[in-house]
């Protein structure tokens, strides 16, 4: 198995679980990007040193790894369907929390 360095990390969900993770990743020097259904969370994400992504699809294209931090199964399934459509262009691996 080939090891690949993870440099850019995407986080889907900037709520109770995602926001602290975004902050930890940014402080540790990862190029961190995040998106959420609630665009009002963009300001908090940017204050943590991360970039706001337009969509989960953008994360799938821009990131080496994606953490899915959503509260409901339906949100996780929705992300999986959307990300699956652009998987051919993606270099990301995804780990749901």
RAJOHU-V705308 format. One line per field, one symbol per residue. ss: DSSP state (A for helix, B for strand, O for the rest). A space follows every 50 residues. Layout:
ss: ???
//
This chain:
ss: OOOOOOOBBBBBOOOOOAAAAAAAAAAOOOBBBBBOOOAAAAAAAAAOOO BBOOOAAAAAAAOOBBBBOOOOAAAAAAAAAAAAAOAAAOOOBBBBO
//
